[in-house]
């Protein structure tokens, strides 16, 4: 193995990423070295590319970015057990602490000391990634590297969708981005009755209709109440999955939920947003904030569902060799793509 690798890095505090040559990471006794085969481009990576206010205050420069990946283990630290050279894997990109009450209780996804690969620590947009063995998720043969590379965002969708019981329920999803679309597919897979997904981007609504058995609604053209009537719904939606980060979408969701409805909130609004809390109180609505994945229960559930027929491959709309990464980022930044996968092989 050469001691140099290709990587995509934020090397200057300005828009863009740059292809660099960097040293192959040296692993510690509790780490593994993963040869990267495929990576997914995430909305977070777009924020870092654009160098917006969040990225400027969060991301150290220089930094190898990226956190959605699949590959194979090529080196194992001396303390690592249960993993093998050549084993295919993805991995949890949240690096947790071990001292907090949440972490010591096994609620790893709630650890306040969490740091993210590709955001706070060196990431997966590289030929090789150092990762704690604790974070490695082995991939069964039924899940290829392309799907393995989008398990991180699929995990966000699964965590959000499974926040509440969906069996026989009517579900409203706001935001037809890749995670919203995958959440719609999950909701149908686990037994929701009607799944309606809203957006104002018709390309993404069309993609949602191709990927999942859902009712796509362009709220710039259609009235959601008329859609409910057409589906013979009497009181509104039982569960809302808010994926857009758009205040109007959240307000619309609140208005269209049943009394006692439940909302899982994954979308992040820009800055502070006005909320009509009295409407939420008088409708007795439960709101749950969702961050990342439940470590590792979400990984177990999504791999089990993929092995049992959940199909989200259609959400991948663009595939590029890593040398063409600029085209991949352009596709994502254009706003009409699904997932974009980069090939490092």
Beta strands, then each sheet from edge to edge (+ up, - down):
strand 1: 4-10
strand 2: 18-23
strand 3: 31-41
strand 4: 63-64
strand 5: 68-76
strand 6: 88-91
strand 7: 94-95
strand 8: 115-116
strand 9: 128-132
strand 10: 136-138
strand 11: 171-174
strand 12: 195-199
strand 13: 215-218
strand 14: 237-242
strand 15: 257-265
strand 16: 286-289
strand 17: 316-321
strand 18: 339-343
sheet 1: 2+ 1- 4+
sheet 2: 9+ 3- 5+ 6- 10+
sheet 3: 9+ 3- 18+ 17+
sheet 4: 7+ 8-
sheet 5: 13+ 12+ 11+ 14+ 15+ 16+
end
